[in-house]
Amino acid sequence: MPITVGDRIPDVEIRTMGPEGPVPVRTGEVLGTGKVLLFAVPGAFTPGCSRVHLPGYVEQAAELKAKG
């Protein structure tokens, strides 16, 4: 299901990283009601994702936030 700017994020179960590994959460609980940046990768929580995909988002966090 494509999501575009301005769409409401469906309240579905996703996984976030907890202290002991992936934890199921509902999007309605973790995304709140404001603007959010949601990205997903095919190998979430794998070493490749942690070393290759995620660092770019962390390094560019200020630039992304500046865009609103």
Backbone as a printed PyTorch tensor [residue, N CA C, xyz], in Angstrom:
tensor([[[ 0.8480, -1.1630,  0.0000],
         [ 0.0000,  0.0000,  0.0000],
         [ 0.8990,  1.2340,  0.0000]],

        [[ 0.8570,  2.0450, -1.0420],
         [ 1.6690,  3.2620, -1.0680],
         [ 1.1500,  4.2900, -0.0640]],

        [[ 2.0730,  5.0010,  0.5490],
         [ 1.7290,  6.0840,  1.4740],
         [ 2.3710,  7.3460,  0.9260]],

        [[ 1.6110,  8.4220,  0.8410],
         [ 2.1390,  9.6820,  0.3350],
         [ 2.0460, 10.7600,  1.4050]],

        [[ 2.7150, 11.8630,  1.1730],
         [ 2.7070, 12.9760,  2.1160],
         [ 1.2700, 13.3800,  2.4100]],

        [[ 0.9560, 13.4940,  3.6840],
         [-0.3810, 13.8960,  4.1030],
         [-1.3120, 12.7460,  4.4270]],

        [[-0.9490, 11.5230,  4.0130],
         [-1.7860, 10.3610,  4.3320],
         [-1.7020, 10.0310,  5.8210]],

        [[-2.7660,  9.4920,  6.3390],
         [-2.7800,  9.0070,  7.7220],
         [-2.1450,  7.6140,  7.7190]],

        [[-1.2160,  7.3930,  8.6300],
         [-0.5680,  6.0890,  8.7340],
         [-1.5690,  5.1100,  9.3510]],

        [[-1.7930,  3.9630,  8.7260],
         [-2.7210,  2.9780,  9.3000],
         [-2.2180,  2.4850, 10.6620]],

        [[-3.1200,  2.1850, 11.5600],
         [-2.7500,  1.6600, 12.8750],
         [-2.5410,  0.1520, 12.7260]],

        [[-1.2850, -0.2300, 12.5350],
         [-0.9350, -1.6350, 12.3220],
         [ 0.1990, -2.0250, 13.2590]],

        [[ 0.4290, -3.3110, 13.3760],
         [ 1.5380, -3.7930, 14.1920],
         [ 2.8260, -3.7500, 13.3890]],

        [[ 3.8660, -3.1500, 13.9960],
         [ 5.2090, -3.1500, 13.4330],
         [ 6.1560, -3.5920, 14.5340]],

        [[ 7.4270, -3.6580, 14.2400],
         [ 8.4100, -4.0360, 15.2620],
         [ 9.4410, -2.9240, 15.4110]],

        [[ 9.7680, -2.6240, 16.6650],
         [10.8380, -1.6830, 16.9740],
         [11.8770, -2.4320, 17.7890]],

        [[13.0760, -1.8920, 17.8350],
         [14.1430, -2.5720, 18.5580],
         [14.0490, -2.2380, 20.0420]],

        [[13.9430, -3.2730, 20.8460],
         [13.9410, -3.1320, 22.2910],
         [15.2850, -3.5780, 22.8360]],

        [[15.4770, -3.5190, 24.1440],
         [16.7570, -3.8840, 24.7430],
         [17.1540, -5.3430, 24.5040]],

        [[16.1600, -6.1900, 24.2800],
         [16.4690, -7.6090, 24.0800],
         [16.0780, -8.1040, 22.6880]],

        [[15.8880, -7.1680, 21.7400],
         [15.5360, -7.5540, 20.3840],
         [14.2440, -6.9000, 19.9270]],

        [[13.7560, -7.2940, 18.7400],
         [12.5410, -6.6900, 18.1910],
         [11.3210, -6.8840, 19.0940]],

        [[10.5130, -5.8140, 19.2090],
         [ 9.3210, -5.8120, 20.0500],
         [ 8.1300, -5.3490, 19.1990]],

        [[ 7.0000, -6.0820, 19.2270],
         [ 5.8320, -5.6200, 18.4680],
         [ 5.1810, -4.4140, 19.1360]],

        [[ 4.8370, -3.4110, 18.3240],
         [ 4.1310, -2.2100, 18.7940],
         [ 3.1040, -1.8170, 17.7330]],

        [[ 2.1620, -0.9690, 18.1020],
         [ 1.1640, -0.4540, 17.1540],
         [ 1.6330,  0.9120, 16.6710]],

        [[ 1.4620,  1.1850, 15.3930],
         [ 1.8770,  2.4780, 14.8590],
         [ 1.1640,  3.6260, 15.5570]],

        [[-0.0910,  3.4350, 15.9160],
         [-0.8280,  4.4790, 16.6130],
         [-0.2000,  4.8470, 17.9430]],

        [[ 0.4970,  3.8920, 18.5740],
         [ 1.1340,  4.1410, 19.8670],
         [ 2.4650,  4.8750, 19.7140]],

        [[ 3.2440,  4.5270, 18.7060],
         [ 4.6020,  5.0680, 18.6030],
         [ 4.7470,  6.2720, 17.6820]],

        [[ 3.8080,  6.4850, 16.7690],
         [ 3.9550,  7.5920, 15.8330],
         [ 3.2520,  8.8570, 16.2790]],

        [[ 2.3270,  8.7610, 17.2140],
         [ 1.6590,  9.9450, 17.7330],
         [ 0.7740, 10.6100, 16.6970]],

        [[ 0.5640, 11.9090, 16.8560],
         [-0.3450, 12.6280, 15.9700],
         [ 0.3430, 13.7140, 15.1510]],

        [[ 1.6500, 13.9250, 15.3500],
         [ 2.3660, 14.9640, 14.6030],
         [ 2.9890, 14.4140, 13.3380]],

        [[ 3.9220, 15.1690, 12.7970],
         [ 4.6430, 14.7310, 11.6060],
         [ 5.6970, 13.7050, 12.0050]],

        [[ 5.8570, 12.6850, 11.1830],
         [ 6.8470, 11.6510, 11.4490],
         [ 7.5550, 11.2780, 10.1560]],

        [[ 8.7240, 10.7220, 10.2990],
         [ 9.4360, 10.1320,  9.1830],
         [ 9.4670,  8.6370,  9.4530]],

        [[ 8.8720,  7.8920,  8.5680],
         [ 8.8070,  6.4390,  8.7260],
         [ 9.5630,  5.8140,  7.5680]],

        [[10.5510,  5.0010,  7.8710],
         [11.2490,  4.2880,  6.8150],
         [11.3590,  2.8350,  7.2150]],

        [[11.4510,  1.9970,  6.2290],
         [11.5620,  0.5630,  6.4640],
         [12.6110, -0.0070,  5.5210]],

        [[13.2520, -1.0380,  5.9550],
         [14.2540, -1.7120,  5.1320],
         [13.9660, -3.2030,  5.1240]],

        [[14.3220, -3.8920,  4.0580],
         [14.0020, -5.3120,  3.9740],
         [14.7320, -6.1730,  4.9980]],

        [[15.8760, -5.7310,  5.4640],
         [16.6380, -6.5350,  6.4250],
         [16.7090, -5.8880,  7.7850]],

        [[15.5980, -5.3280,  8.2460],
         [15.6040, -4.6390,  9.5360],
         [16.1630, -5.5300, 10.6330]],

        [[16.9560, -4.9230, 11.4980],
         [17.5650, -5.5790, 12.6540],
         [18.6630, -6.5670, 12.2730]],

        [[19.1250, -6.5290, 11.0250],
         [20.2500, -7.3730, 10.6240],
         [21.5240, -6.5440, 10.6980]],

        [[22.6770, -7.1830, 10.7500],
         [23.9300, -6.4060, 10.7910],
         [24.0880, -5.4710,  9.5940]],

        [[23.6810, -5.8960,  8.4080],
         [23.8000, -5.0410,  7.2300],
         [22.9700, -3.7820,  7.3600]],

        [[21.7570, -3.9280,  7.8600],
         [20.8840, -2.7680,  8.0470],
         [21.5090, -1.8170,  9.0560]],

        [[21.9870, -2.3440, 10.1520],
         [22.5580, -1.5090, 11.2090],
         [23.8200, -0.7890, 10.7550]],

        [[24.6110, -1.4260,  9.8910],
         [25.8750, -0.8320,  9.4420],
         [25.7470, -0.0030,  8.1700]],

        [[24.7920, -0.3410,  7.2910],
         [24.7240,  0.3050,  5.9760],
         [23.5190,  1.2240,  5.8180]],

        [[22.3190,  0.7610,  6.1280],
         [21.1130,  1.5360,  5.8580],
         [20.8250,  2.6050,  6.9120]],

        [[20.7760,  2.2260,  8.1510],
         [20.3800,  3.1430,  9.2200],
         [21.3330,  4.3150,  9.4500]],

        [[22.6510,  4.1370,  9.4040],
         [23.5440,  5.2640,  9.7120],
         [23.3020,  6.5140,  8.8660]],

        [[22.9340,  6.3600,  7.6120],
         [22.6720,  7.5310,  6.7710],
         [21.5160,  8.3640,  7.2950]],

        [[20.4850,  7.7080,  7.7970],
         [19.3440,  8.4340,  8.3640],
         [19.7570,  9.1470,  9.6510]],

        [[20.5680,  8.4890, 10.4550],
         [21.0240,  9.1030, 11.7070],
         [21.9110, 10.3030, 11.4010]],

        [[22.8390, 10.1450, 10.4460],
         [23.7560, 11.2350, 10.1000],
         [23.0100, 12.4330,  9.5080]],

        [[21.9270, 12.2080,  8.8050],
         [21.1790, 13.2830,  8.1630],
         [19.9450, 13.7050,  8.9600]],

        [[19.8500, 13.3100, 10.2180],
         [18.6610, 13.5880, 11.0340],
         [18.3540, 15.0830, 11.1070]],

        [[19.3610, 15.9120, 11.2980],
         [19.1220, 17.3590, 11.4040],
         [18.5740, 17.9230, 10.0980]],

        [[19.0990, 17.4520,  8.9660],
         [18.6160, 17.9210,  7.6640],
         [17.1720, 17.4880,  7.4290]],

        [[16.8560, 16.2540,  7.7750],
         [15.4760, 15.7560,  7.6320],
         [14.5250, 16.5530,  8.5330]],

        [[14.9570, 16.7940,  9.7650],
         [14.1130, 17.5330, 10.7050],
         [13.8880, 18.9700, 10.2250]],

        [[14.8970, 19.5620,  9.6140],
         [14.7770, 20.9400,  9.1170],
         [13.7320, 21.0560,  8.0070]],

        [[13.4440, 19.9530,  7.3340],
         [12.4420, 19.9590,  6.2720],
         [11.0230, 19.8790,  6.8190]],

        [[10.9160, 19.7530,  8.1330],
         [ 9.5920, 19.7450,  8.7540],
         [ 9.0340, 18.3800,  8.9180]]])
